[in-house]
Amino acid sequence: MDSPVPPPDDTGGAPRPAGPRPRRRDRHGRGMRGPIAPPQVPLSVSRGEAFVDLVHDSAERLERRWPQLAAVDFLVREVPVPADESGPAGGLEALLDGDSVPLGRYLPARGNHPDRIVVYRRPVEIRTKTRDERALLVHEVVVEQVAELLGLAPESVDPRYGQD
């Protein structure tokens, strides 16, 4: 039988590696080629990470105007839960005002914990359709909670509150 592949030339030339070559793909050429997008591209950021970024951007924007907010922790939780850090008297019933689900919450300092502002991700995402709407609603929630913390009206915390 004649083979279309010539036999290896053992005389002279450069020596060939002894083992098999590493495969870059599976035998059909359909294996993993690499990541879909590099890490710096927004495609690789999860929805949760993007939401945390929105909260921190809003907090940084307010910290420029109110320096005392540097000592406040801004947290993101998925949903309000009955066993939140509110203590024994504040379960889910204390969070609910009528039929609405809270979008955020201010927790005053207790013990070693500083003042905290919590923004609930899922209720905010359900109420918005686009990233821009989400950013506006997150900022409004953060402004409202900061206003409660400072004992001021939301309009005095951020003059652009409610205008968008």
N, C-alpha and C positions, 0 to 999 in steps of 0.2 A: 504494500500500500504506500502510495506517495503522500507525504504530508506537506502542506503549503508552508509550514514553519520550518526554517532551516535549523539544523542542530546547533547547539552552542559551540562557539569557537574556543577551544581550550588552549590554543597556542597563542602566546603573546597577549598584548592588550592589557587593560586594567582589570584587576580581579573584581569579580562580582561579589556582592554581599552574600553571606552564607544563608541567612534566614529569609522567610517570605517578607515581602514589602508590607508596610502597614496599610490597611484599607482605609480609605477616606469615606467610603460609602458602602452600603451593602452590595451584594453581588449583582443586583439589578440596577444599581445607580440611583436608588431612590432614598438613600439614608439621610440622616440629619446633616444639614449643610452648615448650620450655625444658627445664631439667634435671629429672630425675625427683625428685630430692631435693636440698635445699640442702646446702652443704658441711658444715655443723655437725651434720647428722643422721648417726647411725652407719651408715646404709645406704650412704653414699658412701665409707666407709672400706674399703679392700681387706683381704683376709685377712692378707696380709703385714704391712700397717701395724698391724693389730690385734694381731698376734703380737709385733711390735716393742714396742708399747705395754705388753703383758703383761710382757715381759722387763724393760723400764725401770721399770715399777711395782714389780716384785719387787726389783730392784736398789736402788731408792730406799728401799724398806721396810727392807732390810738395812743400807743406809748410815746410817740413823738410829741403829742399834745399834752398827755398826762403822764409825766415821768414816774409817778407812784405806782403805775401798773406794772413796772418791771418786777415787783415782788409778787405778782399774782400769777398763779398757774392757770394756763388755758389748756383744757383737756377736751378730748373728743371721745364720746362713748357711742356705741351703736344705737341703743334705745334706752329710754328710762326704765329702770328696774326697781322692784319693791325694796330690795336690799341695798339701796344706794347708801352713800356715806352720810345720810341725813340723820342718823341716829334711830333710836327705837320708836319715837313718836312720828316719824315722817316716812311712811311707806308710800306705796303708789297712790293711795288716796290723797296724800298731801300734795303730790305732784299734779294731779288732775284737777282742773277747774271746770267743772261741768263735763262736756263731752269732748273737749279738746286734749290733744296730746302735746306736752311741752316740747319746745324746740331747743331750749337751753335752760340753764339753772345756775344761780349763784350760791356757792357754799361758803359761809363765813369761816374764818380761821378757827381751828380747834386744836389744842395741844401743839404738836410739832408741825401740823399741816398749815400752810399759809392759806390765804384766801384763794378760792378756786372758782373758775368759771367753766362750766361744762356745756358743750354744744352736742346735741344728739344728732348723729349723722343720718340715720334712716328716715326720721320724720321730716328733716329738711330736704333730703333727696326726693322723697315722695311728692312734696309740694312744688318742686321745680322741674322744668323740662330741659333747660339748657345750662351750660356752665356759667354763663353770664347771670342768669336768674339765680342760680345757686350761690354765686359770689355775693350778689346783692342781699339775698336772704341771710346768708351767714353773717355778713357785716351788720345787718340790722339786729340779729339775735345777739351778737357780741356787744353792740352798742347798748342795747336794752339791759343786758346783764351788768355791764360796766356802770350804767346809770344807776342801777339798783345798788351796786357796791359803793358808789360815791355819794349816793343820796341826792342825785340831780335828775333833771329831766333829760331824756335822750337827745333832745335838740341842743342842749347846752354841752353835752359830751361830744357830739359830732354835728356841726351846723348843717351838714348835707343829709342828715337823717330824714328819711321819709320823702325826699324830693325825687328820687329815681323811680 
